[in-house]
């Protein structure tokens, strides 16, 4: 599915998360009624040997309180596809979970068919009939990568203005847009240069307005040098110079 943990301020049109009926039923009901999503209850998943080995390695030999083959707690998988990119922090706050619960989806099709483990033959094979949807259009098999790229382009087009190109590179990486940024390097470099130019123009205009305000405060008999070293005087005094 290509899911990744959510770094700070990450946003995307597509995401996924897992909620547990045992303690999060209110959030489950809210998501089903208010988010553009597909979901499925998994109540027959079991812990695998590979998951057991990974746990023991991560916890330096400590054994978990479950064994391979044990039944997992029932849980509901959600896959969301929003019309526009949303910050994961906002989604998390809306449904009442920690932001690290929200995962970015890089391929919507694979995330969707995971709801019944279609591409995971080593896991319990659910029927597609368990899938529910709300304002969610079933993705095509070939839609995943193009949707991911469109998502990244939308984020990059909304980029803030940075002082250095290195800051822009780091921001693109943190936003999960590095692949699209790297493949279209020249275009985003030009965007960076153009945004800097427009910012500098705006700053110069604001500085001139500030100088005009100072001139008005000092009175029409005063002369003030602007940011470029040129003298600024009131219009009604120009004939005296």
N, C-alpha and C positions, 0 to 999 in steps of 0.2 A: 504493500500500500504506500510505502514511501513516507510514513508518518514520522514526524520529528517533534521533540519537546518544544514548547513555546518559549522563545527567548523574550526578554523585555520588549514591550511595545510591538510585538509581531501582529500583523493583520493579514487577512486572507479572505477570499470569497468562499473557501471550502475548509471545513474542519471536521474533526471527529472526536468523540469522547465516550466514556463508559460511566453509567450510573447504576446504583444498586438499589433494588426495590426494598431491601431490608431497612435502609436508612434514608433513602432519597426519593421516595415515591412522589412527593409533591413536586420535586424538580422534574421527574420523568413526565408527569401529567402536564406540566407547564410546557415542556419542550414539544410534546406531541401536538399541542394546541396552538402554539405560537411561533415556532421556528420552521423555516422551510427545510424539512429533514425527512430522512428515512430511518427506520429503527427496527431492531429485532431483539427479542428476549432470548438469551442463551442460558438454558437451564440444564444442559447435558454435557457441558465442557468438563474435561478432566485435566489434571496436572500431568505433564509429560516428564519423561526421564531427563530430557534436555533442560527443561525448566528447573528441575530439581538440582541438576549438576551446576547450572548457572547460579542458582541461589547459594549453594554451598561454597562455590568459588568466591562469589561476591562478599559473603559474610565470613570468609576465612575459616571454613570448616564447621560453622554453626549449622545445625540441621533445622529445616523449617518445621512448622507444626502440621505439615501435610506430607503425604508420600505420593510418588507417581501412581496414577490411576485413581486417586481420590477425586471426588466431584467438587468442582469449584462452586462458589456461591453464585446463585442466579444473578445475572447482570444484563443490562440493556445497552446495546451498542447503538450510537447515534452517528449519522453522517449528515452534515449540513451543507447546503449550497445556497449562499446568499446572492442577491442581485448585484451587490457591491461589496468591496472588501470591508471587513469589520475587524476592529481590534479585539484580540483574544481576551484582553483584560475586561472589555465591556461585555463580551459574551459570558465570561465566567461570573461577573457580577450579576448579570441578568438572571442566570439560572441558579446562582447560589453555590458555586464551587470555587476551588482554588484555580488560579490561571494555569498551573502546570497540568491540570486535568485535560485541558484543551490541546489537541494535536493538529498540526497542519497536514492537510491531505494533498499529496502531489499528483495522485491519479484517482480521479473521482470514480471511474469505472471499477477499479480494483477494490477501492474502499467499499463501494456499494455491494459488489458480489461477495465480499467477505462476510456480509450479514448472514449468509447461509453457508459459508465456507466452501464456495464453489471451486475455488482455486487452491484449496488446502485439503487434499485427500487424506492427510494424516490426522485431521481433526474430525469431530463429529459432523456428519453431513445432515444439516437441517433442510427442511423443505423451503423453497422460496416463498411459500404461502405464509410463513411467519413474519414476513416483512410488512411493516405498515409505513405509510407516507402521509405527509402534509405539505402541500404546495411544493412538491419535489418531483422533478421530471427525471425519469429513469435515464441514466447516461448511456451513450453508445460505447461499444468496445474501443473505438478509435478516438474518443473524445478526450481522454485523460491528459495527454501531453499538451495538446493545443490549449486546453482549459488552464493548465498550469502556467503556460507561457503568457496567456492573456492576463492572468491574475498578476503575474510578476510585472508585466508592462504597466498595468494600471497603478501598481504601487510606485514604480519608478517615475511615472509621469507626475505623481503627487509629491515627489521628493522635496524636502526643504532646500534652502540655499546654504551651501557650505563655504567655509573660508578656504579649505584646501581640497584638492582632488583625493587625497588620502582619506580624508573624513568621509567623502562620498563613497569610496570603495568599502570602507568599514561598515557604513550604514547599509549599503546594498547587501552585504554578507549577513548582517544581523537581521535584516528583514526577510531573509530566505530567497533573495533574488539574484544570487551570484551567477547562476547559470545563464540567465537572460542578459545580465549586465556584461558578463565576459564575452558572450557571443555577439553582442552589439556595442562593443567598447567605444568605437569612434562616435556613434550616435549619442551615447550618454556623456561622453567627453564634451561634445559640442553643446549638449544641454547644460552642462556645468558652466561652460564659458559664457553662454548666453544669459544664464540666470545671474552670474556675477556681474555682467555688463549692465543688466537691467537694475540690479540692486545698487550699483555704483551711480547710475543715472538718477535713481530715486533719492539716494543720499545727497547728491550734489544739488538737486532741486530743493530738498528740504533745507539744506544749509543756506541756499540763497533766500529762501523764505524767512529763515531766522534772521538773516542780515537785514532784510527789509523791515522786519519787526523791530530790530534794534534801532534802525534809522528813524523809524516813526517815534520810538520812545525818546531818542536823544533830541529830536526836534529838527525842523527843516534847515537849520543853520549848520548842521553837523554833516561831516563826511565820514563814511565808514568803508574800510577795505573789505572786499568779499574774500572767499576762500582762495580765489585765484590771484589775489593781489590787486585787483582792479578796484577803482574808487566807485562807490555807490552814493548817489546824491538824490535828493528829492527832485521830482520832475519840474516843480515850479522854481528851482534854483539853477537848473542846467544852463539857462541863458546867461548866468553870471560867470560861467567858466569857459 
